């Protein structure tokens, strides 16, 4: 058996059923073998999209994502997406390959150095006979270290003869981190002393499958619940869920956060936007729980830091509260619940009117009502997010992904691809700005071809929006940020989908049926006044 066949069968035996990538000399043989062995290969138009799609696929499924590119420039094309996945702590393996053994080969690149620059781990196939073991090690490290691992399978090995691989035994996953009892006692002591506690949950709760445990702990504390941006989708429909904590909080959430005297942050990083540059929690007691000890105090120094799995720690704290017969302060959570019932988020909005432009917040709110409740939401980043994230909701934790950990626009379309492949029976809603979509136009045909229904909500202000605002701030003509884009709906039709221009909320009515029952690739080109800035 040739190594490329053996490698493909080993991938399948390890449970890998989907690979995102772009074929080239270094990977075409084992990708063809992988497809012949029953695996699914999702071909992309740009190598960076292979990693971006595998990243989002992993976030949507909770499994290790796998991407494959050829050597040299294919690897460097994937660099930005690798950093994004590393910063997002996504477990994935990118298989690439060293060029032929020739010091003058024009596509040669130092693969370990690229992996290091991207903050990824590195492994190599040392010899044809060790390929299965080396692949196993890369997959295990990706899961254990929660980051991408770049695996070098050199091209000169692919046609080597090897023995038929043995059936792969499953490898053990790392055990959840159990908290120390002394840390729990300190945390519970602070929680019992609180009169207006707030529980803040982040992505760590999703990864630990700890939503029910956190709800039970909030009940024991008599605390309303908030989420970070990465935790949104948790607690959907819960009567005391105030939504996003931070700079995107609605009015009722903001007043609740201001009144709280204690914050229990579970699986939440407490970053710049969650804490409004630390100001939101300045006068509060903070207990932070995270499975990664290095994450404790990274942004905000807690009064008590607890290293532990979100679910295990929440369960242990709830049990200790029961042991001490804690009874929460009456009235606090009931008052929050009453305020949430009476609050209409649209009342916070004063409509922005401009000829030929829609208020993006009101369009987003209307879409939230029109679209199926069972959906996945994937977001690029940019100025548009403040007009989209507070309004378009996700039904559960793994149904929301933002491709913004590295701050690069243009990664959202790849994220939508990975998500729609992972969850083809649901509509994938891609939120993206015009600059971000322009960077990834080549993937529109991939979106139309490979997944389930995809709705692209394009917030089109004809500018690089953040730069537009900054140029105004510096007293420079903001027209320098403007760009004459092509006809995005026409490009979507050329890619195999369809699209319409939206200049007011009323423009959604003619396509309301398609939004309620999405199919195929559909783009809403929402025209936004470049002078409108929802963040101010």
C-alpha positions, 0 to 999 in steps of 0.5 A: 500500500502506498503512504497516501492511501494509508494516510487517508485510511488512518484519517478515516479510522481516527474519525475524520470525515470532513477535510477543507482544502485546496489540492496541489502537488503535496496533498492531491494524492491522499485527498483523492484517497480520502474521498475514495475511502468515504471522506468528504473533501470540501474544496475552496477557492483560497487556501486561507478559507480552508483553515477558516472553514475548518476553524468554524466547523470545529467551533460548530461541532466541538470536534477537531477540524482538519484542513489541507493545503499544498506546500510553499505559498499555499501555507503562507496564504493560510497564515492569517486564518491560522492566527485567527484559529490560534487566538480563538483557541480552536483545535484543528490540524492543518496538513501541509508538506515540505517541498521535494528535497532540493535546496533550490526549489522555488516554493520552499518555506520553513514550515516550523517557522511559519507555524511558530509565527502563527502561534501554532504547534508543529509536528512532522511525519518523520518516516513513512512507517511512522505516519499514523503515529505522527498524525495521531500525535497531531490530532491529540495535541490539537485537542489537548492544547486547544490550538492549531497544529501544523503537520508536515507530510513531506511530498517525497514520502507520499508514494512510499510503500508501507504496510496496511495500517492497523485499525486505530484505537481511540485516544483518550481526551484530556480530563476536565480540570477539577477545582481545588476545594480551597479556591471553591470555599473562597469563591462561595464565601464571596458569593454568599456575601453578595446582595446583587450577584450577576453570573457572566458566562463565556465560551468556556461554558459552551466547551464544557457543556455546562449551560444547565449547571450554570443556570442551576448555580445562578438559581442558587445565588438568585442571580440574573445571567449575562454572556460575553459575545462569544457566549451569546446563544447560551440561556436563550429564552431564560427569563433572567438572561440580560444578554451581552455584557459590555459595550453592546449591552442594551439599556436594561442590561447596562443598568443591571450590570451597574447595580450588581455588587458581585460578578461570577465570571465562568469561562469568560475572559473579561476582555476589553469589550466585555468589561468596557476597558475594565470600568464596568467591574471597577467597584464590584467583587469579581470571582473568575473561573477558567479551565486555563490557569493562565487566563485568570487575571489576563485582562481583569485581576479577580478577587478570587481566581478558580482554575476549573472546568466550567461545568464541574466548578458550577456544580461544586459551587451549587452543592456548597451553597446548598450545604451552607443553606444559602438563601439569596436576597429576595427582590434582586432577580425578580426586579431584573426579570420584571424590567426585562419583560417591560423592555423593548430594545427597539425603544433604545433606537432613534431611527437614522434616516437618509435617502437611499439608506436603511437603518441597519439596526432596524433591518437587523431586528426585523430579520431576527423576527423573520428568520427561522428560530433554528439558525446559525449566525457567523460574523465577520468583523467591522463597524457593522457589528454594533448594528448587527450583534445586539439584534440578530440572535442565535438559539444556542451556544454553538450557533454563534461564531465570530471570526474576529479573534485576530482582528482581520476582516474577510474571514467571515465567508470561510467561517460561514462555509465551515458552519453550513457544512457542519449544520446543513439543515439550518440556515447559516446567517453570515453578517459581513461588511462590504470590505470583508465580503470583497476580500472573499468574493471567490468563496461565494460559489463555494457557499452556493455549492457546498452547504445548506441555505446561506443568507448573507447579510451585507452591511454596505456603507461603500466605505471602510467604515472604521477608517471613515470614522477615524478620518473624520476624527482626525479632520481628514476628508473621509471620502478617502475611505470610500470605494465604488464596489461592484454590484454584489447581488449580481455577483451572487447570481453569477456565483449560483445564488440570488440577491436584492438591495435593501434601502429600508425595512420595507424592502424585506417584505417582498422577500419575507417568504424566502427569509422565513424558508431559506434555500440556496445562497441569498444576499441582502445588500443592506445600504448603509449611510457611511456617515451613520455610526451606531457606536456613538 
